Amino acid sequence: MKRWFRTLIISIFALSAGSLVVIQFIQTRRTFSISDNMFNVSVSNAMDEVVRQLNSEVFQTAAHPAVSFNYQDLDSLIAEELILNGIEIHPLVGIYDASQGSFLYSSDASKEDRLEQSPYRYNFNPIGVVTTGQYFIILSFPYSELFLQSNTKVYLYMTVFLLVVIATLFFVSLRTINAQRRLDQMKTEFINNMTHEIKTPISTIALACEMLQESDIGDKTFIGIIDDENKRMRVLVETILQSAKMSNKNFAIKPKELDINETVGTVLQSFALSVGNRGGSIETHLDADPSLIEADELHITNMIYNLVDNAIKYSVGEPRIVVSTVREGNNVKISVQDHGIGIAKENQKRVFEKFYRVSTGNVHNVKGFGIGLNYVAQVVRLHHGHISLDSELGRGSTFTVTLPVV
């Protein structure tokens, strides 16, 4: 996915999500307003019935009917009518005498100030009292917003939640697409590198065979070339096969008693000629004592081979390699140090990924599949060990493998 196309998709998504939020906000405000009006209408209908029933009551005295009125059932009457009109909120209730400026009754005397400020006022004229606008039933809904929340805000919260889910899925999908793109790119590079690596020994072997055919007598030099290239191709194939096998969760190593100093020494002997031809050297400090560990000989040998091979490949000019072993408690440490091109910090976390290869800049003779260090990391993991990298660009790299003795 090209960068401009990815930016376009993100911009379209952001614009769509923003538009949805704005539309939902406007719709919520509209719904809130409608619900508010419906709430007021429902309260008004309920109180009309309450006032009608109160006005029809027979009061105990005619001197001051509103004072003598029986208020015991007032709250339940109001609550019942509100429920019948779809409002399940119990309000504060008061009867207010406007001529005296005081409450004749309130369901909570400590909150009469709130009742005085309430807009829900309903005039009624008790039987026996000829007056207009003197007595009022006042309701106060301290949490009247709850009625609206149950009808509007729930939808708003659901919308926000769904937006978050959609955004999360979008970015996860985008990340997956990018990861897949990088994987496809690495696989393409792997195939190209593999083709080049295999074609090289095949061409060399073909050339050596041609020289042997043209020669009257067998030349051991050509036979040696064929043997070396055959070994090289076998190592390439073996590395690929072993890496594929290790991807299987059921893969298991075959540990046995192994002398780590001896194993390292054997591996280094195979590099003596190639390093010497480049005028380089391999310095060894095999100080692990005791040096016996329980490990899979094949994979430990291949692990060391890959680390030393990388150290030589990424060395410019004359390779200067330092290989050391040391015993620390119940662990053995194996270090391979080079003075090559080094690895930038931003690439160090990814060097153990499958198919990943660090750009070598002006070094054009570096070959490989991008699976060597991944194979090393898998071998270390299967042995319950640890691998670390200390590298500085232009100064070289040191790979340190820590393996338990048992």
Buried (B, 14 or more C-beta within 10 A) or exposed (E): EEEEEBEEBEEEBEEEBEEBBEEBEEBBEEBBEEBBEBBEEBBEBBBEBBBEEBEEEEBEEEEBBBBEBEBEEBBEBBBBBBEEBEBEBBBBBBBBBEEEEEBBBBBEEEBBEBBBEBEBBBEBBBEBBEEEEBBBBBBBBBEBBEBBBEBBBEEBEEBEEEBEEBEEEBEEEBEEEEEEEBBEEBEEBBEEBBEEBBEBBEEBBEBBEEEBEEEEEEEEEBEEBBEBBEEBBEBBEEBBEBBEEBEEEEEEBEBEEBBBBEBBBEBBEBBEEEBEEEEBEBEBEBEBEEBBBBBBBEBBBBBBBBBBBBBBBBBBEEBBBBBBBBBEEEBBBBBBBBBBBBBEEEBBEEBBBBBBBBEBEEEEEBEBBBBBBBBBBBBBEBBEBBBEBEBEEEEBBBBBBBBBBE
